[in-house]
Amino acid sequence: MPYTGSRKEAERRRLRAMALLDKGLAQSRVAAKLGVTPSAVSKWVKAREAGGDAALKAKPHRGPPPKLNDRQVARLEKRLLQGPRKHGYATELWTLPRIAELIRRCFDVTYDPSGVWHLLTRMGWSAQKPERRARERDEDAIVRWRKKDWPRIKKRATRR
């Protein structure tokens, strides 16, 4: 089963394994103690022999460079905060394809909806579901009902 912890945790585990090996424990005992396979410990030993402790350090996975720079992301966020209607959409709901279209129009950069999702998480945004409310909803009437009618109804119900 693949390791699911962070890179830093994996690095600490590799360095702990080397410390235990340096104390004289056998590779199989170190593997059992750390909950890894003996072949993993053997691989770490070979890496340390080839490159020292630096070979056991966590290495970042680079990936492709972002399509939008920080200034462009800030401009995109301002546009998103203006709302979809400001950009010609019929409803007040941002969807991944709509945002991808906005990015294409504003920055001439194409994004797949999954790429838009990664961009939004990089920006600190999360998925939100709109509350379903009737258009005819009267907020003032609701507040009045909660203040006047509801306490009276609740009091009557507790007396019964």
C-alpha positions as CSV (number, residue, x, y, z in Angstrom):
1,M,0.0,0.0,0.0
2,P,1.5,3.4,-1.0
3,Y,2.4,5.9,1.7
4,T,-0.2,8.6,2.1
5,G,1.6,11.0,4.5
6,S,3.3,14.3,3.7
7,R,6.7,14.5,2.1
8,K,8.2,15.9,5.3
9,E,6.8,12.9,7.3
10,A,8.3,10.5,4.8
11,E,11.6,12.3,5.1
12,R,11.5,12.0,8.9
13,R,10.7,8.3,8.6
14,R,13.7,7.7,6.3
15,L,16.0,9.6,8.6
16,R,14.7,7.7,11.6
17,A,15.4,4.5,9.8
18,M,19.0,5.5,9.2
19,A,19.4,6.4,12.9
20,L,18.1,3.0,13.9
21,L,20.4,1.3,11.4
22,D,23.3,3.4,12.7
23,K,22.5,2.0,16.2
24,G,23.0,-1.5,14.9
25,L,19.5,-2.7,14.2
26,A,19.0,-5.1,11.2
27,Q,17.1,-3.7,8.1
28,S,14.3,-6.2,8.7
29,R,13.8,-5.0,12.3
30,V,13.9,-1.3,11.3
31,A,11.3,-2.1,8.6
32,A,9.0,-3.8,11.1
33,K,9.5,-1.0,13.6
34,L,8.6,1.7,11.1
35,G,5.8,-0.3,9.3
36,V,7.5,-0.4,6.0
37,T,8.8,-3.2,3.7
38,P,12.4,-4.4,4.1
39,S,13.0,-3.5,0.4
40,A,12.1,0.2,1.2
41,V,14.7,0.3,3.9
42,S,17.2,-1.3,1.5
43,K,16.4,1.3,-1.1
44,W,17.0,4.1,1.4
45,V,20.3,2.6,2.5
46,K,21.4,2.5,-1.2
47,A,20.3,6.1,-1.7
48,R,22.3,7.2,1.4
49,E,25.4,5.4,0.2
50,A,25.1,7.1,-3.2
51,G,24.2,10.6,-2.0
52,G,24.5,10.9,1.7
53,D,21.6,12.1,4.0
54,A,20.7,14.7,1.3
55,A,19.5,11.8,-0.8
56,L,16.9,11.1,1.8
57,K,15.5,14.6,2.0
58,A,12.0,15.3,0.7
59,K,12.0,16.7,-2.8
60,P,9.2,18.9,-4.1
61,H,7.3,17.7,-7.2
62,R,7.5,20.7,-9.5
63,G,4.8,20.1,-12.1
64,P,4.2,22.5,-14.9
65,P,4.4,26.3,-14.3
66,P,1.0,28.0,-13.6
67,K,-0.7,29.5,-16.7
68,L,-1.6,32.6,-14.8
69,N,0.9,34.7,-12.8
70,D,0.1,36.2,-9.4
71,R,-1.1,39.6,-10.9
72,Q,-3.4,37.8,-13.3
73,V,-4.8,35.7,-10.5
74,A,-5.5,38.8,-8.5
75,R,-7.3,40.4,-11.5
76,L,-9.3,37.2,-12.0
77,E,-10.4,37.2,-8.4
78,K,-11.6,40.8,-8.7
79,R,-13.6,39.8,-11.8
80,L,-15.1,36.7,-10.0
81,L,-16.1,38.9,-7.0
82,Q,-18.1,41.1,-9.5
83,G,-20.4,38.2,-10.0
84,P,-21.4,36.2,-13.1
85,R,-24.2,38.6,-14.1
86,K,-21.6,41.4,-14.6
87,H,-20.0,39.2,-17.1
88,G,-23.1,38.4,-19.1
89,Y,-24.4,35.2,-17.5
90,A,-28.1,34.8,-16.7
91,T,-27.7,33.6,-13.1
92,E,-25.6,34.4,-10.1
93,L,-23.8,31.1,-10.1
94,W,-20.1,30.6,-11.0
95,T,-19.4,27.2,-12.6
96,L,-16.1,25.7,-13.6
97,P,-16.9,26.0,-17.3
98,R,-18.0,29.6,-16.9
99,I,-14.8,30.5,-15.0
100,A,-12.8,28.8,-17.7
101,E,-14.6,30.9,-20.3
102,L,-13.9,34.1,-18.3
103,I,-10.2,33.2,-18.1
104,R,-10.1,32.6,-21.9
105,R,-11.8,35.9,-22.6
106,C,-9.8,38.0,-20.2
107,F,-6.3,36.4,-20.4
108,D,-6.4,34.4,-23.7
109,V,-5.5,31.3,-21.7
110,T,-7.4,28.0,-21.9
111,Y,-8.2,26.0,-18.8
112,D,-9.9,22.6,-18.5
113,P,-12.6,22.7,-15.7
114,S,-10.3,20.5,-13.5
115,G,-7.5,23.0,-14.0
116,V,-9.9,25.8,-13.0
117,W,-10.7,23.8,-9.8
118,H,-6.9,23.6,-9.0
119,L,-6.6,27.4,-9.7
120,L,-9.5,28.2,-7.4
121,T,-8.0,26.1,-4.5
122,R,-4.7,27.9,-5.1
123,M,-6.6,31.1,-4.6
124,G,-8.2,29.8,-1.4
125,W,-11.7,29.4,-2.8
126,S,-13.9,26.4,-2.2
127,A,-17.1,24.9,-3.6
128,Q,-20.2,26.6,-2.4
129,K,-23.8,25.6,-3.1
130,P,-26.3,28.4,-3.4
131,E,-29.2,28.5,-0.9
132,R,-32.5,27.7,-2.6
133,R,-34.9,30.5,-1.8
134,A,-38.1,31.7,-3.5
135,R,-37.9,34.9,-5.4
136,E,-41.1,36.1,-3.7
137,R,-39.4,35.7,-0.3
138,D,-40.1,38.7,2.0
139,E,-37.2,39.0,4.5
140,D,-39.0,41.7,6.6
141,A,-42.1,39.5,7.0
142,I,-39.9,36.6,8.1
143,V,-38.1,38.7,10.7
144,R,-41.5,40.0,12.0
145,W,-42.9,36.4,12.2
146,R,-39.8,35.2,14.1
147,K,-40.0,38.0,16.6
148,K,-43.8,38.1,17.2
149,D,-45.6,35.0,16.0
150,W,-43.0,32.3,16.7
151,P,-42.6,33.1,20.5
152,R,-46.4,33.1,20.9
153,I,-46.7,29.7,19.1
154,K,-43.9,28.2,21.0
155,K,-45.3,29.4,24.4
156,R,-48.7,27.9,23.5
157,A,-47.1,24.6,22.5
158,T,-45.2,24.3,25.8
159,R,-48.3,24.9,27.8
160,R,-50.1,22.0,26.2
